[in-house]
């Protein structure tokens, strides 16, 4: 069956939900309480141990196959605009996000800021913190990096929503 990686991600979510449902049903049905004097058969939940184990193993196998297929796709599918695989892009995007967050704080700094630490020392000396970099250049770098991040996210989204891979489950 042909699917995009975005569709595969939704399929994985669905399979994981189905496995979780099986596990919760087993947890609730594998044992039960009956009061003294109550007929245990009248309150016994439906539960077939062998059938339940087979269903979970089957679901786990499907999840493994789908994840493996997606991992192979991610490690071989190149995003042309960046000349990197999806796998590399999935590392690159958090790196860009981290750098953007750092530059966002730095670009908002003032060149000189009065520090409050001097007041607690019981002295009349006032300390100032100075930015040790070009704030304007930092702002330009932040804007360029933000554009690069958006471009990378868009390129990845495009591949994830248009390029199909073969899934066999």
GUKE-493536 format. One record per residue: z, x, y of N, C-alpha, C, O in turn; residue in one letter. Coordinates in pm, 1 decimal, decimal comma, padded with zeros to 6 digits. Layout:
BEGIN
{r {Z X Y} {Z X Y} {Z X Y} {Z X Y} 'A'};
...
//
This chain:
BEGIN
{r {00000,0 00084,4 -00115,7} {00000,0 00000,0 00000,0} {00000,0 00090,3 00123,7} {00071,9 00190,1 00128,2} 'X'};
{r {-00080,5 00054,8 00223,4} {-00088,0 00132,3 00347,4} {00005,9 00071,6 00450,9} {00010,1 -00049,9 00470,5} 'X'};
{r {00080,9 00159,7 00516,4} {00174,8 00117,1 00620,3} {00185,2 00226,7 00724,8} {00162,9 00344,0 00694,9} 'X'};
{r {00218,9 00188,9 00847,2} {00249,4 00288,5 00948,5} {00393,4 00334,8 00927,2} {00470,6 00268,8 00857,7} 'X'};
{r {00429,0 00447,4 00986,5} {00566,6 00494,6 00968,0} {00666,2 00400,3 01035,6} {00781,4 00391,8 00993,1} 'X'};
{r {00623,7 00330,1 01139,4} {00712,1 00230,0 01200,4} {00739,2 00116,7 01100,8} {00851,4 00067,2 01091,0} 'X'};
{r {00636,2 00076,8 01028,0} {00654,2 -00027,1 00926,4} {00739,5 00024,6 00810,3} {00820,8 -00048,9 00754,3} 'X'};
{r {00719,9 00151,4 00775,1} {00799,0 00211,8 00668,0} {00946,5 00215,1 00707,1} {01033,2 00190,2 00623,3} 'X'};
{r {00975,4 00245,4 00832,8} {01114,5 00247,1 00879,0} {01177,8 00108,8 00863,9} {01294,0 00096,6 00825,1} 'X'};
{r {01100,7 00005,9 00894,7} {01151,6 -00131,3 00877,4} {01171,0 -00163,7 00729,1} {01267,7 -00230,0 00691,6} 'X'};
{r {01079,2 -00117,0 00645,9} {01092,3 -00136,9 00501,5} {01217,5 -00067,1 00449,1} {01291,4 -00124,4 00369,0} 'X'};
{r {01241,6 00055,5 00493,5} {01362,7 00128,4 00451,9} {01488,8 00053,4 00493,1} {01585,4 00045,4 00417,2} 'X'};
{r {01486,6 -00000,4 00612,6} {01602,6 -00077,9 00659,9} {01624,4 -00200,1 00570,1} {01737,4 -00231,9 00533,0} 'X'};
{r {01515,5 -00267,1 00536,1} {01524,0 -00384,8 00449,5} {01575,5 -00347,5 00310,7} {01662,3 -00415,8 00256,4} 'X'};
{r {01522,6 -00239,7 00253,2} {01568,1 -00196,2 00120,2} {01715,0 -00156,0 00122,9} {01789,7 -00187,2 00030,2} 'X'};
{r {01756,2 -00087,7 00227,6} {01897,3 -00048,2 00240,8} {01987,2 -00170,2 00252,9} {02096,4 -00172,9 00196,3} 'X'};
{r {01942,0 -00270,8 00325,9} {02018,4 -00396,0 00336,4} {02030,3 -00464,1 00200,3} {02136,7 -00514,6 00164,6} 'X'};
{r {01921,6 -00465,1 00125,3} {01923,7 -00526,7 -00007,6} {02020,3 -00452,9 -00100,6} {02093,7 -00515,6 -00177,0} 'X'};
{r {02019,9 -00320,0 -00093,7} {02112,9 -00241,2 -00175,5} {02256,9 -00270,0 -00134,2} {02344,1 -00286,5 -00219,6} 'X'};
{r {02281,6 -00276,1 -00005,4} {02416,4 -00304,6 00043,9} {02462,7 -00442,5 -00004,1} {02578,4 -00460,1 -00042,4} 'X'};
{r {02371,6 -00539,4 -00001,6} {02404,8 -00673,9 -00049,5} {02442,3 -00670,7 -00197,4} {02541,3 -00731,5 -00238,1} 'X'};
{r {02363,1 -00599,7 -00277,5} {02395,8 -00586,7 -00420,1} {02533,5 -00524,7 -00439,8} {02612,9 -00572,1 -00521,1} 'X'};
{r {02560,9 -00418,9 -00365,2} {02689,4 -00349,5 -00378,2} {02805,8 -00439,1 -00337,1} {02910,7 -00438,2 -00401,5} 'X'};
{r {02787,6 -00516,0 -00230,6} {02895,1 -00606,9 -00187,2} {02916,9 -00719,6 -00288,0} {03030,2 -00758,5 -00316,2} 'X'};
{r {02806,2 -00771,1 -00341,6} {02820,2 -00876,1 -00443,1} {02892,9 -00823,5 -00565,9} {02977,0 -00892,1 -00624,0} 'X'};
{r {02859,4 -00700,4 -00604,8} {02927,3 -00642,5 -00720,6} {03075,2 -00623,6 -00691,1} {03160,1 -00654,0 -00775,0} 'X'};
{r {03105,8 -00574,0 -00573,2} {03245,3 -00550,8 -00535,9} {03326,1 -00680,6 -00541,7} {03441,7 -00681,0 -00583,9} 'X'};
{r {03264,3 -00789,5 -00499,1} {03334,2 -00918,5 -00497,3} {03342,4 -00983,1 -00635,4} {03434,5 -01060,4 -00661,6} 'X'};
{r {03247,8 -00952,7 -00724,0} {03241,9 -01022,9 -00853,1} {03292,0 -00940,9 -00970,7} {03308,3 -00995,9 -01079,6} 'X'};
{r {03317,1 -00811,9 -00953,5} {03353,6 -00728,7 -01068,0} {03495,0 -00754,9 -01119,4} {03528,8 -00718,0 -01231,9} 'X'};
{r {03574,6 -00816,9 -01038,8} {03706,9 -00859,1 -01084,9} {03743,4 -00986,9 -01009,6} {03684,8 -01017,7 -00905,8} 'X'};
{r {03839,9 -01060,2 -01062,6} {03880,3 -01184,7 -00997,0} {04024,4 -01215,3 -01032,9} {04079,3 -01162,2 -01129,4} 'X'};
{r {04083,4 -01301,2 -00953,6} {04221,8 -01342,8 -00975,4} {04225,0 -01484,3 -01032,7} {04145,0 -01570,6 -00996,4} 'X'};
{r {04316,9 -01504,1 -01120,3} {04344,6 -01637,7 -01172,1} {04495,9 -01652,8 -01179,8} {04566,4 -01562,0 -01223,8} 'X'};
{r {04542,9 -01764,6 -01137,9} {04687,5 -01790,1 -01141,5} {04731,8 -01815,1 -01285,0} {04653,4 -01857,2 -01370,0} 'X'};
{r {04859,0 -01788,2 -01309,4} {04918,2 -01815,5 -01439,1} {04906,8 -01965,1 -01468,9} {04946,6 -02049,0 -01388,1} 'X'};
{r {04853,5 -01995,9 -01582,9} {04837,3 -02135,1 -01620,0} {04699,9 -02190,4 -01583,5} {04662,1 -02298,6 -01628,3} 'X'};
{r {04625,6 -02116,0 -01502,3} {04490,5 -02158,5 -01463,4} {04391,5 -02107,4 -01568,0} {04409,6 -01998,3 -01622,1} 'X'};
{r {04290,3 -02182,8 -01596,0} {04187,7 -02141,0 -01691,0} {04099,6 -02035,9 -01622,5} {04025,5 -02069,6 -01530,1} 'X'};
{r {04106,1 -01907,8 -01666,3} {04025,6 -01802,1 -01602,3} {03875,8 -01831,9 -01601,1} {03805,1 -01791,9 -01508,7} 'X'};
{r {03827,8 -01901,5 -01702,7} {03684,1 -01930,9 -01708,8} {03641,0 -02026,6 -01597,6} {03524,3 -02027,3 -01558,6} 'X'};
{r {03731,1 -02104,8 -01547,9} {03695,4 -02200,1 -01442,2} {03678,5 -02132,1 -01306,0} {03617,2 -02189,1 -01215,7} 'X'};
{r {03732,2 -02010,7 -01290,5} {03721,6 -01939,3 -01162,3} {03643,8 -01807,6 -01175,4} {03628,8 -01734,0 -01078,0} 'X'};
{r {03594,9 -01779,0 -01296,0} {03523,3 -01653,4 -01319,9} {03390,2 -01654,6 -01242,7} {03308,4 -01744,5 -01262,2} 'X'};
{r {03368,3 -01554,1 -01154,2} {03239,3 -01547,2 -01084,4} {03130,3 -01497,5 -01179,5} {03158,8 -01429,0 -01277,8} 'X'};
{r {03007,4 -01532,2 -01149,5} {02895,5 -01485,2 -01229,2} {02876,5 -01336,0 -01202,7} {02861,9 -01293,3 -01088,2} 'X'};
{r {02877,1 -01257,6 -01310,6} {02860,7 -01113,1 -01296,3} {02812,8 -01057,2 -01428,4} {02874,8 -01078,9 -01532,5} 'X'};
{r {02701,3 -00984,5 -01423,7} {02647,3 -00916,6 -01541,0} {02642,4 -00768,5 -01506,2} {02557,3 -00724,1 -01429,1} 'X'};
{r {02734,5 -00693,3 -01564,0} {02747,0 -00550,9 -01532,7} {02615,1 -00476,3 -01551,6} {02571,0 -00406,1 -01460,6} 'X'};
{r {02551,9 -00490,0 -01666,7} {02429,1 -00415,4 -01696,8} {02318,3 -00453,3 -01598,7} {02249,1 -00366,5 -01545,5} 'X'};
{r {02302,4 -00581,4 -01575,6} {02198,7 -00627,9 -01483,1} {02223,5 -00574,2 -01341,3} {02129,8 -00533,6 -01272,7} 'X'};
{r {02347,6 -00574,4 -01299,1} {02382,2 -00527,3 -01164,9} {02354,9 -00377,4 -01150,0} {02303,5 -00333,4 -01047,2} 'X'};
{r {02389,5 -00299,0 -01253,3} {02364,5 -00154,8 -01246,8} {02214,7 -00127,5 -01241,3} {02169,5 -00043,1 -01163,8} 'X'};
{r {02138,7 -00197,7 -01322,1} {01993,2 -00179,3 -01324,2} {01930,6 -00216,3 -01189,1} {01840,5 -00147,5 -01141,1} 'X'};
{r {01978,2 -00323,4 -01129,5} {01925,7 -00366,5 -00999,5} {01953,4 -00261,7 -00891,6} {01867,7 -00233,7 -00807,7} 'X'};
{r {02073,9 -00204,0 -00894,5} {02108,3 -00102,1 -00794,7} {02028,4 00026,6 -00816,8} {01980,8 00087,6 -00721,1} 'X'};
{r {02014,0 00067,2 -00941,9} {01936,4 00188,2 -00972,7} {01790,8 00168,7 -00930,2} {01729,4 00259,6 -00874,4} 'X'};
{r {01736,4 00051,2 -00956,5} {01599,1 00020,9 -00916,4} {01584,4 00027,3 -00764,7} {01488,0 00085,3 -00714,6} 'X'};
{r {01676,7 -00030,3 -00692,5} {01672,0 -00028,7 -00546,3} {01687,0 00113,8 -00492,5} {01616,6 00152,6 -00399,3} 'X'};
{r {01777,6 00190,9 -00550,3} {01795,4 00330,5 -00508,0} {01668,5 00411,2 -00532,8} {01632,0 00495,8 -00451,1} 'X'};
{r {01601,1 00385,9 -00644,7} {01476,1 00455,1 -00676,5} {01369,8 00422,6 -00571,2} {01299,3 00512,1 -00524,5} 'X'};
{r {01358,4 00294,7 -00533,8} {01261,9 00253,9 -00431,0} {01290,7 00324,6 -00298,6} {01199,5 00374,6 -00232,7} 'X'};
{r {01417,4 00327,9 -00260,9} {01457,1 00392,6 -00135,3} {01420,6 00540,7 -00139,0} {01368,5 00594,2 -00041,2} 'X'};
{r {01447,4 00606,9 -00251,0} {01413,6 00750,3 -00264,4} {01263,9 00772,1 -00248,8} {01221,0 00861,4 -00175,7} 'X'};
{r {01184,7 00690,9 -00317,1} {01039,5 00706,8 -00312,4} {00985,5 00686,3 -00171,0} {00900,1 00761,8 -00124,7} 'X'};
{r {01035,7 00584,6 -00103,7} {00989,1 00555,3 00032,0} {01031,5 00666,3 00127,5} {00951,6 00711,8 00209,3} 'X'};
{r {01157,0 00710,2 00117,5} {01204,9 00818,2 00205,0} {01127,0 00947,6 00180,2} {01091,9 01018,8 00274,2} 'X'};
{r {01100,8 00976,6 00054,8} {01025,3 01097,7 00022,3} {00883,4 01090,9 00081,4} {00835,1 01186,7 00141,6} 'X'};
{r {00819,0 00976,7 00062,7} {00684,4 00960,3 00117,6} {00685,5 00976,0 00268,9} {00597,3 01041,0 00325,0} 'X'};
{r {00783,7 00917,6 00335,1} {00794,6 00930,3 00479,9} {00823,2 01074,6 00520,7} {00767,7 01123,3 00619,2} 'X'};
{r {00909,5 01143,2 00445,7} {00939,3 01283,3 00476,2} {00815,9 01371,5 00462,8} {00792,9 01459,8 00545,4} 'X'};
{r {00736,7 01347,7 00358,6} {00613,4 01425,0 00340,7} {00518,2 01397,6 00456,5} {00459,8 01489,9 00513,2} 'X'};
{r {00503,1 01270,6 00491,0} {00417,6 01233,1 00604,4} {00465,7 01302,5 00731,9} {00385,8 01361,9 00804,3} 'X'};
{r {00596,1 01295,0 00759,2} {00651,2 01355,5 00881,2} {00634,5 01506,6 00885,2} {00621,5 01564,9 00992,8} 'X'};
{r {00634,9 01569,8 00769,3} {00623,2 01716,3 00767,9} {00478,4 01764,1 00763,0} {00453,0 01884,2 00772,8} 'X'};
{r {00383,6 01672,7 00748,2} {00242,9 01713,5 00743,0} {00157,8 01652,5 00854,6} {00054,2 01709,0 00889,5} 'X'};
{r {00198,1 01540,9 00910,3} {00119,4 01473,8 01015,1} {00139,7 01543,9 01148,9} {00251,2 01549,9 01200,7} 'X'};
{r {00031,5 01596,4 01203,8} {00038,1 01670,2 01330,1} {00012,3 01574,5 01446,6} {-00077,1 01490,1 01440,4} 'X'};
{r {00090,8 01588,9 01551,3} {00069,5 01514,7 01675,5} {-00022,1 01602,9 01760,5} {00021,2 01706,6 01810,9} 'X'};
{r {-00148,1 01562,7 01776,7} {-00248,8 01651,1 01837,8} {-00212,2 01704,4 01976,3} {-00233,8 01822,4 02004,1} 'X'};
{r {-00157,6 01620,1 02063,0} {-00127,6 01663,2 02200,0} {-00023,9 01775,4 02206,2} {-00016,0 01848,3 02305,1} 'X'};
{r {00054,7 01788,4 02100,8} {00162,4 01887,0 02101,2} {00145,5 01995,3 01995,0} {00219,2 02093,9 01993,5} 'X'};
{r {00049,0 01976,3 01907,2} {00025,9 02070,1 01797,4} {00154,9 02098,4 01720,3} {00186,7 02212,4 01686,7} 'X'};
{r {00226,4 01991,4 01694,1} {00345,2 02002,9 01609,6} {00351,4 01880,4 01519,8} {00298,0 01774,5 01552,8} 'X'};
{r {00417,4 01896,7 01405,8} {00431,0 01785,0 01312,4} {00533,8 01685,5 01366,5} {00609,7 01715,9 01458,6} 'X'};
{r {00534,4 01567,3 01307,7} {00634,3 01466,5 01345,0} {00773,6 01522,8 01320,4} {00865,0 01501,3 01400,0} 'X'};
{r {00789,3 01594,6 01210,4} {00917,2 01656,0 01176,5} {00964,3 01749,5 01288,7} {01080,8 01746,7 01328,4} 'X'};
{r {00873,0 01831,5 01338,6} {00907,7 01920,4 01450,2} {00939,4 01839,5 01575,6} {01032,0 01871,6 01650,1} 'X'};
{r {00860,8 01733,9 01597,8} {00881,5 01649,5 01715,7} {01019,6 01584,0 01710,8} {01083,5 01565,0 01814,4} 'X'};
{r {01065,3 01549,6 01590,6} {01197,2 01488,1 01577,1} {01310,7 01585,8 01607,2} {01424,7 01544,5 01628,5} 'X'};
{r {01279,6 01713,8 01608,9} {01376,6 01814,8 01653,5} {01359,2 01839,8 01803,4} {01456,5 01856,3 01877,0} 'X'};
{r {01233,3 01842,2 01846,5} {01198,6 01870,6 01985,4} {01254,9 01765,1 02081,2} {01307,4 01800,0 02187,0} 'X'};
{r {01244,6 01636,9 02045,5} {01290,1 01529,6 02135,2} {01439,3 01539,5 02170,0} {01473,7 01528,1 02287,6} 'X'};
{r {01528,4 01560,1 02073,4} {01669,3 01576,9 02111,3} {01693,1 01701,9 02197,2} {01781,3 01703,2 02283,1} 'X'};
{r {01613,7 01806,2 02173,1} {01626,0 01925,7 02256,6} {01588,6 01892,8 02401,3} {01657,9 01932,8 02494,8} 'X'};
{r {01478,4 01819,7 02418,7} {01437,4 01778,2 02553,5} {01543,0 01688,4 02616,7} {01575,5 01703,7 02734,4} 'X'};
{r {01596,7 01595,0 02538,8} {01700,8 01505,6 02590,9} {01822,5 01583,3 02638,6} {01878,4 01553,5 02744,2} 'X'};
{r {01863,2 01682,0 02561,4} {01980,7 01762,0 02597,8} {01955,1 01840,4 02726,6} {02040,2 01846,3 02815,3} 'X'};
{r {01836,4 01900,4 02735,1} {01802,5 01975,5 02856,5} {01792,8 01883,0 02977,3} {01836,7 01918,6 03086,7} 'X'};
{r {01735,4 01764,4 02957,8} {01726,4 01666,6 03067,6} {01865,5 01627,6 03116,7} {01889,5 01620,0 03237,2} 'X'};
{r {01955,6 01603,4 03024,2} {02091,6 01565,1 03062,1} {02158,6 01675,9 03143,5} {02225,9 01648,8 03243,0} 'X'};
{r {02139,8 01800,0 03100,6} {02199,6 01913,7 03173,0} {02140,4 01925,1 03312,8} {02213,5 01939,6 03410,7} 'X'};
{r {02005,8 01918,4 03322,1} {01940,6 01931,1 03452,0} {01972,1 01813,1 03542,7} {01975,2 01827,8 03664,9} 'X'};
{r {01995,3 01696,9 03484,5} {02030,8 01578,5 03563,6} {02161,4 01603,1 03639,5} {02173,3 01567,6 03756,7} 'X'};
{r {02257,2 01662,9 03573,2} {02385,4 01694,2 03638,4} {02365,0 01803,4 03742,7} {02416,7 01793,9 03854,0} 'X'};
{r {02290,3 01906,4 03707,2} {02270,5 02019,6 03798,2} {02193,1 01978,7 03923,8} {02224,7 02026,3 04032,8} 'X'};
{r {02092,9 01891,8 03910,8} {02011,2 01852,6 04026,2} {02090,3 01770,3 04126,9} {02055,7 01766,2 04245,0} 'X'};
{r {02195,7 01705,0 04080,8} {02277,7 01620,4 04167,4} {02391,6 01697,0 04235,8} {02466,8 01639,6 04314,6} 'X'};
{r {02403,7 01824,0 04206,2} {02512,1 01903,7 04264,1} {02489,1 01927,4 04413,2} {02376,1 01924,5 04462,0} 'X'};
{r {02597,8 01950,4 04482,9} {02589,9 01989,6 04623,2} {02594,2 02141,5 04630,4} {02653,8 02205,3 04543,7} 'X'};
{r {02532,4 02200,5 04731,8} {02532,8 02347,2 04741,5} {02673,7 02406,5 04754,5} {02700,4 02517,2 04707,8} 'X'};
{r {02763,4 02330,2 04819,2} {02899,6 02378,3 04841,0} {02992,7 02258,4 04832,1} {02970,8 02156,2 04897,1} 'X'};
{r {03099,1 02272,3 04748,9} {03193,1 02161,9 04728,9} {03335,1 02216,0 04738,5} {03366,1 02321,4 04683,0} 'X'};
{r {03418,9 02145,0 04807,6} {03559,6 02183,0 04820,1} {03630,5 02151,1 04689,0} {03615,9 02041,1 04635,6} 'X'};
{r {03705,7 02245,0 04638,0} {03781,3 02227,7 04514,3} {03921,1 02178,0 04546,9} {03981,7 02221,6 04644,7} 'X'};
{r {03971,6 02088,2 04466,4} {04105,7 02033,5 04486,1} {04214,3 02119,2 04422,5} {04332,7 02095,2 04446,4} 'X'};
{r {04177,9 02216,4 04343,8} {04275,9 02298,1 04272,1} {04371,1 02368,3 04366,7} {04486,2 02391,4 04329,5} 'X'};
{r {04329,0 02403,0 04486,6} {04412,3 02474,5 04582,1} {04533,1 02395,7 04626,4} {04636,7 02454,2 04658,2} 'X'};
{r {04522,2 02264,3 04629,2} {04634,1 02181,6 04675,0} {04751,2 02184,0 04577,6} {04866,3 02170,3 04619,1} 'X'};
{r {04723,7 02200,9 04451,5} {04831,6 02196,1 04353,0} {04902,7 02330,2 04338,7} {05006,7 02338,0 04273,2} 'X'};
{r {04849,1 02434,2 04398,1} {04911,2 02566,3 04384,5} {05017,9 02591,9 04491,7} {05085,0 02695,1 04489,1} 'X'};
{r {05033,0 02500,4 04583,3} {05134,0 02519,2 04687,8} {05092,4 02625,6 04787,8} {05176,9 02701,4 04835,4} 'X'};
{r {04966,9 02632,7 04820,0} {04916,5 02732,9 04913,6} {04819,9 02665,7 05010,8} {04771,8 02555,2 04985,6} 'X'};
{r {04792,9 02731,5 05118,7} {04701,3 02678,8 05219,9} {04557,6 02725,8 05197,5} {04468,7 02691,0 05275,3} 'X'};
{r {04534,1 02803,0 05093,8} {04399,9 02854,6 05066,8} {04314,6 02742,8 05008,9} {04354,6 02673,8 04915,1} 'X'};
{r {04197,1 02726,6 05066,3} {04103,2 02624,3 05019,2} {03990,5 02694,2 04944,1} {03928,2 02787,6 04994,5} 'X'};
{r {03966,0 02646,4 04822,1} {03858,3 02703,0 04740,7} {03733,4 02616,7 04752,0} {03740,3 02494,5 04765,1} 'X'};
{r {03620,7 02683,5 04746,7} {03491,7 02614,4 04746,8} {03413,6 02658,0 04624,1} {03415,2 02774,6 04584,8} 'X'};
{r {03346,1 02562,6 04565,6} {03256,4 02591,0 04453,3} {03114,2 02587,1 04507,1} {03073,2 02491,0 04572,2} 'X'};
{r {03039,5 02694,1 04478,4} {02901,9 02706,9 04526,1} {02804,8 02695,6 04408,5} {02828,8 02750,6 04301,0} 'X'};
{r {02697,5 02625,4 04430,3} {02591,0 02620,4 04329,2} {02525,4 02758,0 04327,4} {02489,4 02812,1 04431,9} 'X'};
{r {02510,7 02812,8 04209,7} {02457,3 02948,4 04194,3} {02311,3 02943,0 04146,9} {02266,9 03026,6 04068,2} 'X'};
{r {02239,2 02844,1 04196,2} {02099,7 02824,6 04158,8} {02032,8 02742,2 04267,5} {02099,9 02687,4 04355,0} 'X'};
{r {01902,4 02733,7 04262,0} {01823,2 02657,4 04358,8} {01821,5 02510,5 04314,7} {01753,7 02475,2 04218,2} 'X'};
{r {01894,9 02427,0 04384,2} {01906,6 02286,2 04347,2} {01771,1 02216,7 04355,6} {01738,9 02133,8 04270,4} 'X'};
{r {01692,9 02248,8 04455,3} {01560,6 02186,8 04470,0} {01470,6 02222,7 04352,0} {01397,4 02137,3 04301,9} 'X'};
{r {01475,5 02348,8 04306,9} {01396,0 02390,1 04190,6} {01444,1 02317,8 04064,4} {01364,3 02279,4 03978,9} 'X'};
{r {01575,0 02300,4 04054,9} {01631,7 02228,3 03941,3} {01581,3 02084,4 03939,2} {01550,8 02031,0 03832,6} 'X'};
{r {01572,4 02021,6 04055,6} {01521,4 01885,4 04064,1} {01374,7 01879,8 04019,1} {01336,1 01789,2 03945,3} 'X'};
{r {01294,0 01975,5 04062,9} {01152,8 01981,2 04020,5} {01143,4 02000,9 03869,0} {01063,1 01936,0 03802,0} 'X'};
{r {01225,6 02090,4 03816,5} {01225,6 02115,3 03671,7} {01267,9 01989,9 03594,5} {01212,5 01959,0 03489,1} 'X'};
{r {01366,9 01918,5 03648,7} {01412,9 01794,9 03585,0} {01301,0 01691,7 03579,9} {01279,6 01627,9 03476,8} 'X'};
{r {01230,1 01675,2 03690,5} {01120,3 01577,7 03693,9} {01010,0 01615,6 03596,1} {00956,4 01529,3 03526,6} 'X'};
{r {00975,8 01743,4 03589,9} {00872,7 01789,4 03495,6} {00918,4 01768,4 03351,6} {00840,4 01725,2 03266,7} 'X'};
{r {01043,6 01799,0 03324,9} {01097,8 01783,0 03190,1} {01104,5 01634,7 03150,7} {01077,9 01600,0 03035,6} 'X'};
{r {01139,3 01548,9 03244,4} {01142,4 01405,1 03218,3} {01002,8 01353,7 03182,9} {00987,1 01270,1 03093,8} 'X'};
{r {00902,5 01404,2 03253,0} {00764,6 01365,0 03223,0} {00723,1 01415,1 03084,7} {00656,6 01343,9 03009,6} 'X'};
{r {00762,4 01536,8 03052,0} {00731,6 01593,1 02919,8} {00798,1 01511,3 02810,1} {00737,6 01485,1 02706,1} 'X'};
{r {00920,9 01471,6 02833,0} {00994,0 01389,2 02736,9} {00923,6 01254,8 02717,0} {00905,5 01210,4 02603,6} 'X'};
{r {00884,6 01191,4 02824,9} {00815,1 01063,0 02814,8} {00681,7 01079,1 02742,4} {00644,2 00995,2 02660,5} 'X'};
{r {00611,3 01185,9 02772,7} {00481,9 01212,2 02708,2} {00500,1 01234,6 02558,3} {00421,4 01184,9 02477,9} 'X'};
{r {00603,9 01309,6 02520,9} {00632,0 01337,0 02379,6} {00672,1 01209,2 02306,2} {00626,2 01184,8 02194,7} 'X'};
{r {00756,9 01128,4 02367,7} {00798,8 01002,7 02305,2} {00679,6 00908,7 02286,2} {00667,4 00842,5 02183,1} 'X'};
{r {00592,8 00903,6 02386,2} {00474,7 00816,9 02377,6} {00380,3 00864,7 02267,9} {00326,3 00783,5 02192,7} 'X'};
{r {00359,9 00996,6 02258,1} {00272,8 01051,6 02154,2} {00328,2 01021,3 02015,3} {00253,1 00985,1 01924,6} 'X'};
{r {00458,7 01035,9 01998,8} {00521,6 01005,7 01869,9} {00511,8 00856,0 01839,4} {00479,3 00817,5 01727,1} 'X'};
{r {00539,7 00772,9 01938,0} {00528,2 00628,0 01919,1} {00386,4 00589,0 01878,1} {00367,7 00503,8 01791,2} 'X'};
{r {00287,8 00650,8 01940,2} {00148,5 00619,2 01908,9} {00118,7 00649,9 01761,6} {00061,9 00566,8 01690,6} 'X'};
{r {00157,2 00769,1 01716,6} {00133,9 00807,9 01576,3} {00210,1 00713,7 01483,1} {00155,4 00666,3 01383,5} 'X'};
{r {00335,9 00687,2 01516,0} {00419,6 00601,2 01430,4} {00365,9 00459,0 01418,7} {00390,7 00391,2 01319,0} 'X'};
{r {00293,2 00414,1 01519,4} {00245,6 00276,4 01518,8} {00097,2 00261,0 01484,9} {00047,6 00148,7 01475,9} 'X'};
{r {00026,1 00372,2 01466,1} {-00117,2 00360,4 01437,9} {-00161,9 00432,7 01311,4} {-00253,0 00385,6 01243,3} 'X'};
{r {-00101,1 00544,0 01278,7} {-00143,6 00622,3 01162,3} {-00076,0 00567,1 01037,6} {00045,8 00549,8 01033,9} 'X'};
{r {-00156,6 00539,9 00935,7} {-00103,0 00481,0 00813,1} {-00081,7 00586,1 00706,7} {-00150,2 00688,4 00703,3} 'X'};
{r {00014,3 00559,6 00619,7} {00039,8 00642,5 00503,8} {00043,4 00553,0 00381,5} {00064,5 00432,3 00393,5} 'X'};
{r {00023,3 00610,1 00265,5} {00025,0 00532,8 00142,1} {00166,7 00529,3 00084,9} {00227,8 00633,4 00060,9} 'X'};
{r {00217,0 00409,9 00064,0} {00349,2 00389,1 00004,5} {00328,8 00325,8 -00131,1} {00257,3 00226,3 -00144,0} 'X'};
{r {00391,5 00383,3 -00232,6} {00383,1 00330,1 -00367,8} {00522,4 00298,9 -00417,2} {00596,1 00388,8 -00457,8} 'X'};
{r {00559,6 00169,9 -00414,0} {00694,2 00132,7 -00462,6} {00684,3 00028,1 -00571,3} {00786,4 -00015,7 -00624,3} 'X'};
//
